[in-house]
Amino acid sequence: MSYGKRVISVCGELVADLIEQPDGMLRPVPGGSPANTALACAHLGLDVDFLGRFGHDVFGERAWDRLEAAGVRLAGSVRAAEPSTLAVATTDEDGHAHYSFWTTGTADWQWSASELAHAPVPGTRVVHTASVASWTPPGAHAVGEMLGRARASRTMLVSYDPNIRPALLSASSPDLVHRAIGYAHVVKVSDEDLLTLRPGADPVDTARSWLDLGPDLVVVTAGARGAVAVRAGRDPVQVAAPQVQVVDTIGAGDTFTAGMLHALSGLLAPDADPAGQLRDLDDEQVRQALRTAAAAAAITCTRAGCHPPDAAELAAALAE
């Protein structure tokens, strides 16, 4: 059963990705994990609010224009006085992206409690946050308070992707990550992130331990090896990744999140506690949500940069 138009609120950073070209030059492209997920959700037909702090420069302006052109609402965003965060994105011979960051004094990490005091707005069905803004002080504290309000509503599905960037971790980051996990109903995390947080531990075992913090569903992605979902008292649900010609992986994980939320939100009745509903989903429903997410991510991998599929492209891929 599908419950119609879903409103999703995405909060977090928007980063100017400087993408290395074949001739060695750098091409600036609007990016950032949460902004990419908001864009991908809009492409899939969800009604999207994005909460971001847009830098006071050409990078911030271009990011604003890109999201607005995609139909993403930006009323809750901030035109910040600080500059945009920059990331240099290079790809290896397999198309996997690697990043280095310029973050000192930039806009994305400066959220105040007053800037997020009215978020998420009434009528929101899904709240998602991710990546560096969720575990970088001082703004991470305001983001965490917003997640707490969403969880306490008992009507909003709270989603989280820690999207760890090891070079940016601080001493307080792990505690802030675990705080956000505790507010979430569903967590999407890569196996690489789990190994960064718990070196040497089996990623699925770490994901299972996170269920004790509050989530009802933790999804572990493993690139070309597919994804696995764990829930308390259930066997893992696993799907393979579609086989595609990879151009690069920029935005693939963020598009996976969008596809997963697109599928899951369509299964949940409005104005009811998401926690109980997630627990009641059968394995096939979870498997279909993972297949939808994996198909969306695979399409993005066939394109340079983060260019997520629209609903028709995703439907065609799932029908193959």
C-alpha positions in Angstrom: 0.0 0.0 0.0 1.3 3.5 -0.8 0.2 6.6 1.2 0.7 9.3 -1.4 2.8 12.4 -1.4 5.5 12.3 1.3 7.1 15.4 2.9 10.8 15.0 3.8 12.9 17.4 5.6 16.7 17.1 5.1 19.2 18.9 7.3 23.0 19.2 6.9 25.8 20.5 4.8 26.1 21.5 1.2 29.7 21.4 0.0 31.3 22.7 -3.1 32.9 19.6 -4.7 35.9 20.4 -6.8 36.0 17.4 -9.1 39.2 16.4 -10.8 38.9 16.3 -14.6 40.8 14.0 -17.0 43.1 16.9 -17.8 43.9 17.5 -14.1 41.8 20.6 -13.8 39.2 21.0 -11.0 35.5 21.5 -11.9 33.3 23.0 -9.1 30.0 21.2 -8.6 27.4 21.6 -5.8 27.6 18.7 -3.4 27.5 17.6 0.2 25.8 14.4 1.4 22.6 15.9 2.8 22.2 18.3 -0.1 22.7 15.4 -2.6 20.0 13.3 -0.7 17.6 16.2 -0.9 18.2 16.6 -4.6 17.7 12.8 -5.2 14.5 12.8 -3.1 13.1 15.7 -5.2 14.0 13.8 -8.4 12.1 10.8 -7.2 9.0 13.0 -6.6 9.1 13.5 -2.8 8.1 16.9 -1.4 11.4 18.2 0.0 12.5 20.8 2.5 16.2 21.4 2.8 17.8 23.0 5.8 21.3 24.2 5.1 23.6 27.1 5.7 24.5 28.5 2.3 27.9 30.2 2.1 28.3 33.8 1.3 30.0 33.2 -2.1 29.5 31.9 -5.6 29.5 28.3 -4.4 26.6 29.0 -2.0 24.7 30.8 -4.8 25.1 27.9 -7.2 24.1 25.3 -4.6 21.0 27.4 -3.8 20.1 27.6 -7.5 20.6 23.9 -8.1 18.3 22.8 -5.3 15.7 25.4 -6.1 15.6 24.4 -9.7 14.9 20.8 -8.6 11.9 22.0 -6.7 13.4 21.7 -3.2 12.0 24.2 -0.7 14.6 26.3 1.0 12.6 28.5 3.4 14.2 26.9 6.4 17.7 27.5 5.1 20.1 30.2 6.1 22.0 32.7 3.9 25.1 32.6 6.0 27.9 35.2 6.4 30.6 32.5 6.4 32.1 31.0 3.2 31.2 27.6 1.7 33.0 24.4 2.6 35.2 23.1 -0.2 36.0 19.5 -1.0 38.4 18.2 -3.6 37.0 15.0 -5.0 39.3 12.6 -6.9 38.5 9.1 -8.2 40.6 6.0 -8.4 40.8 3.6 -11.3 37.6 1.9 -10.1 35.7 5.2 -10.0 35.6 5.3 -6.2 35.6 8.9 -4.8 38.1 10.2 -2.3 37.9 13.6 -0.6 40.0 16.2 1.1 38.3 19.2 2.8 38.6 22.9 3.5 36.3 23.4 6.5 37.8 26.0 8.9 35.3 28.8 9.7 32.9 27.7 7.0 29.1 28.0 7.1 28.0 24.4 7.4 29.0 23.8 11.0 27.6 27.0 12.6 23.9 26.1 13.2 22.4 27.8 16.2 19.5 26.6 18.3 17.4 29.6 17.1 18.0 28.9 13.4 16.5 25.4 13.8 14.0 26.3 16.5 11.0 25.7 14.3 12.3 22.7 12.5 11.0 20.3 11.4 7.8 22.0 10.2 4.4 20.6 10.8 3.3 18.0 8.2 6.8 16.6 7.8 6.7 12.8 7.4 10.4 12.0 7.3 13.4 13.8 8.8 16.9 13.0 7.6 20.3 14.2 8.5 23.8 13.0 7.6 27.5 13.5 7.5 29.8 16.1 9.0 27.2 18.6 10.2 25.7 16.0 12.4 28.9 15.4 14.4 30.9 18.7 14.1 30.5 21.2 16.9 29.1 23.7 17.5 26.2 23.2 15.0 25.8 19.5 15.7 24.2 20.2 19.0 21.4 22.2 17.4 21.0 19.4 14.7 20.7 16.8 17.5 18.1 18.8 19.3 16.0 19.0 16.1 16.3 15.2 15.7 15.1 14.8 19.3 12.0 16.8 18.6 11.3 14.8 15.5 11.7 11.5 17.4 9.5 12.7 20.2 6.7 13.6 17.8 6.0 9.8 17.3 4.7 10.6 13.8 8.0 11.5 11.9 10.3 8.8 10.6 13.9 9.9 11.6 16.7 8.8 9.3 20.4 9.1 9.8 23.6 8.5 7.8 26.9 9.3 9.8 28.9 9.4 6.5 32.2 9.5 8.3 35.1 11.5 7.0 38.0 10.3 9.1 40.1 13.4 8.5 37.4 15.6 10.0 36.7 13.6 13.1 37.3 15.2 16.5 37.4 13.8 20.0 33.7 14.6 20.5 32.5 13.2 17.1 31.9 9.5 18.1 29.6 10.7 21.0 27.7 13.0 18.7 27.3 10.1 16.1 25.9 7.8 18.8 23.6 10.6 20.0 22.1 10.9 16.5 21.8 7.2 16.1 19.8 7.1 19.3 17.2 9.5 17.8 16.9 7.6 14.5 14.4 5.0 13.5 16.5 4.0 10.5 20.2 4.3 10.0 22.1 3.8 6.7 25.8 3.4 7.1 28.6 2.1 4.9 30.8 -0.8 5.9 33.8 1.6 5.6 32.3 4.0 8.2 31.7 1.1 10.6 35.3 0.0 10.3 36.4 3.5 11.0 34.4 3.7 14.1 35.2 0.2 15.3 38.4 -1.0 13.6 38.6 -4.8 13.3 35.0 -5.4 14.2 32.6 -7.1 11.8 30.5 -4.3 10.3 27.2 -6.2 10.6 28.0 -7.0 14.3 28.5 -3.2 14.9 25.2 -2.5 13.1 23.4 -5.0 15.3 24.9 -3.3 18.4 23.4 0.0 17.2 19.9 -1.4 17.4 20.3 -1.2 21.2 20.7 2.6 21.0 17.3 3.2 19.5 16.9 2.4 15.7 14.5 -0.2 14.5 16.4 -0.7 11.2 20.1 -0.4 10.4 21.2 -0.8 6.7 24.8 -1.5 5.9 26.0 -0.7 2.4 29.1 -2.3 0.9 29.4 -0.8 -2.6 29.5 -3.4 -5.3 28.8 -6.1 -2.7 25.3 -4.8 -2.1 23.6 -4.0 1.2 22.3 -5.8 4.3 19.5 -4.7 6.7 19.4 -5.8 10.4 16.5 -5.6 12.8 16.2 -6.9 16.4 15.0 -10.5 16.5 15.1 -10.9 12.7 17.5 -12.6 10.3 19.5 -10.1 8.1 18.0 -9.1 4.8 20.5 -8.8 2.0 20.4 -7.6 -1.6 23.1 -7.6 -4.3 24.1 -4.5 -6.1 23.1 -4.1 -9.7 26.0 -4.7 -12.1 26.7 -1.4 -14.0 29.6 0.3 -15.7 30.8 2.7 -13.0 31.9 6.2 -14.0 32.3 7.4 -10.4 30.7 6.8 -7.0 30.1 10.5 -6.2 26.6 10.8 -4.6 25.9 7.1 -4.8 25.5 6.6 -1.1 23.3 9.7 -0.8 21.1 8.5 -3.7 20.9 5.1 -2.0 19.5 6.9 1.1 17.0 8.8 -1.0 15.8 5.6 -2.7 15.4 3.8 0.6 13.4 6.7 2.1 11.3 6.9 -1.0 10.4 3.2 -0.6 10.1 3.1 3.2 8.0 6.2 3.5 5.5 4.8 1.0 4.9 1.8 3.3 4.3 3.8 6.5 0.8 5.2 7.4 0.8 8.9 8.3 0.3 10.1 11.8 1.3 6.8 13.4 4.5 5.9 15.2 7.1 4.8 12.7 8.8 2.6 15.2 6.1 0.0 15.4 5.5 0.1 11.7 9.2 -0.5 10.8 9.2 -3.5 13.2 6.1 -4.9 11.5 7.4 -4.8 7.9 8.0 -8.2 6.5 11.3 -9.3 5.1 10.1 -8.9 1.5 9.1 -5.3 2.1 12.5 -4.5 3.5 14.1 -6.4 0.6 12.2 -4.3 -1.9 13.2 -1.1 -0.1 16.9 -2.1 -0.4 16.4 -3.1 -4.1 14.9 0.3 -4.8 17.8 2.0 -3.0 20.5 -0.1 -4.7 19.0 0.5 -8.1 18.9 4.3 -7.6 22.5 4.3 -6.4 23.6 2.2 -9.4 22.1 4.6 -11.9 24.0 7.5 -10.2 27.3 5.5 -10.5 26.9 5.4 -14.3 27.1 9.2 -14.4 29.8 11.7 -13.6 29.1 13.5 -10.4 25.9 13.3 -8.4 23.1 13.1 -11.0 20.3 11.0 -9.4 17.6 9.3 -11.4 14.0 10.5 -11.6 11.1 8.3 -10.8 10.6 7.0 -14.3 14.3 6.0 -14.6 14.2 4.2 -11.3 11.0 2.3 -12.2 12.5 1.2 -15.5 15.7 -0.1 -13.7 13.6 -2.0 -11.2 11.5 -3.6 -14.0 14.6 -5.0 -15.7 
